[in-house]
Amino acid sequence: VQLQASGGGLVQAGASLRLSCAASGRTFMLGWFRQAPGKEREFLASIRSSDGTTDYAQSVKGRFTLSRDDAQNMIDLQMNSLKPEDTATYYCNAHYYGLDLWGKGTQVTVSS
């Protein structure tokens, strides 16, 4: 299974962005992480393929919303009220038969 992420960009604080991740096949779970320069990779949100259960990091709960399109094996991360501290490289992640799969990162930059 391969993951293709898209949707990053440069926005001002308070703006919104939507990231998309397309998986080439069905996975057990899809989600998003991010990594800012000099920091560890951070979990943001995930959705379980079997029942659509979502999980969010406290840092983004209420601002970020994860949705899925089962037919397309895609997930979207709607990011609202973006802050400069949201600036990072965002990575799509999938759980697939015990493996952690990663897509190429997409850059999100939020200017103040």
BAPA-75299 format. One record per atom (N, C-alpha, C): x, y, z. Coordinates in pm, whole numbers, plus 50000, padded with zeros to 5 digits. Atoms other than C-alpha are relative to their C-alpha. Example, Ala and Ser with C-alpha at 12.3 -4.5 7.8 and 13.67 -1.06 7.14 Angstrom:
BAPA-75299
500894988150000 512304955050780 500905012050000 499184988149994 513674989450714 499235010950073 
***
This chain:
BAPA-75299
500854988050000 500005000050000 500885012450000 499284987250004 501275034549910 499065011250037 500794988649955 500135067650048 500435012449923 499734987750074 499865100049854 499305011550071 500554988549928 499415132150050 500035012449913 500064987450074 498445165949914 499295010450084 500794989449940 497105199650018 500735009750090 499294990649917 499835217150209 500125013649934 499834986850056 500695253550160 500365010250104 499694988749913 501395287550307 498745008150022 501194992449966 498575305050489 500305009250117 499864991249885 498095332450744 499294994050120 500635004649876 497155326251104 498495002449993 501444999150003 493455319751141 499354993849878 500525005850124 493085304850795 499774985050015 500275014450002 492065269650702 500744993449884 499425008350106 493665242150497 499404986150011 500465013950000 492575207650394 501094991449939 499035009850049 495035179250359 499274987349960 500595012650044 494185147750169 501074989349994 499115011450011 495725113450179 499264988849931 500595011050075 494965086549926 500864987750017 499305012849986 495885050449997 499714991549878 500185008250120 496425026449710 499214987450028 500795011649964 494604999349903 499375002250136 500694998549872 492474993550208 500974997250115 499135001349883 494224997450544 499154998650125 500725001249873 493254991550906 499735013650063 500144986849940 493775027251008 500775010049916 499314989250067 494705060050844 500055012050093 499914988549914 495895091251013 501045009849954 499044989450030 498105121851020 500915002550120 499004995649904 501255131251205 500625012749944 499224988650048 503405162151182 501315000750074 498694998249939 506965171251252 500525014049969 499444986650013 508265206251313 501524998950011 498535000549992 511975214151277 500484999150144 499435001649867 513895202051578 499104993050100 500935006749910 510915183651722 499714985849953 500355013750035 509735147751730 498695000049920 501245001550075 507005135451502 498844998450099 501114998949906 503655141951666 498734994449938 501295005250045 500385122651632 498975011350000 501074990150008 497455144051520 498624993850006 501345005650009 494485122751427 500054986949923 500095012650072 493485088351308 498554995849990 501345005250018 490435070151183 500114985149969 499965014450017 489775032951206 499124995949885 500735003550121 488685017250883 498774991550028 501105009449976 486404991251039 498715006950040 501234993749949 484005014951212 500035015249998 499954985550010 485145050551149 500335007250129 499644993749874 486245056651506 501195009249981 498934990250013 488385087851523 500665002750134 499234996349883 491045098551767 500795012549966 499314987450025 492605132951801 500975003150113 499114994649898 495565147751981 499325012050065 500634989049928 494535172652243 500345013449937 499544987350056 496525199652067 499195004649880 500744996250120 494245198851763 498504997450014 501425003249981 490925187051904 499185012849996 500844988250016 488195211351806 500395008949885 499564992050114 490255227051528 500184991649874 499755009050113 491105197351308 498914989349999 501015010450016 488555172851171 500434990349891 499615010550093 489295139951003 498754993649942 501115006850064 486915125050749 500564990249898 499515010150093 487105096050510 499044997849885 500775004450116 485945084650171 500394985649976 499665014250007 485855046850189 500164995249855 499965004750139 485215042549819 501335003349936 498744995550060 488395061449737 501204996650085 498915002549904 490475049250034 500755012950029 499424986949974 491055085650118 499555005550133 500404992349884 491045106950424 500345014649976 499754985650005 490865144450457 500175005150142 499824993349872 492155165250744 499685014749979 500394985950008 490305198250768 500615007250120 499304992849895 492435222550964 499515014450002 500544986649985 490785254151090 500765007750107 499384991249900 491995283651293 501494996850017 498595003849996 495575276051203 500835010450073 499124991749919 498305289751426 501434998449947 498595001550043 502005296351356 500634987250054 499425012449944 502815266951584 499534987449930 500395011450083 501005244251338 500954998049883 499035001350108 503855250051096 500834987450019 499305012949993 505375216051021 499864992949866 500225009250109 505725188750768 498984989750047 501105008849962 502565167750776 500134986949922 499825013350058 502715130350713 498744991750015 501075009649993 499985106050628 500574986750049 499555012549939 500215073250818 498924989449985 500955011050008 498595039250774 500504988250080 499705012849937 498475007750981 499544989049905 500315010150100 498604977650755 500694987150039 499485013049960 499044942250888 501255001450087 498904998549906 501294953251172 501085009549955 499004990750051 503254977450958 499505014450013 500274985750004 503435014950989 500485005249866 499654994750131 503365030650644 499935015150002 499954985450002 504235066650569 499985005149857 499934993050127 503575089650280 501085010650006 499094988750002 505855117550170 499325011650070 500584989049927 505365148050382 499525011349911 500454987950067 503505178950279 500155011750097 499664988949912 504575212550415 498815009250024 501004990049961 502185235050605 500755011150073 499364988649937 503445269650692 498935010450032 500994990349955 501345293750895 500745012550046 499334987549965 502525329750908 499145008050099 500724992349897 501625352951193 499605013749949 
***
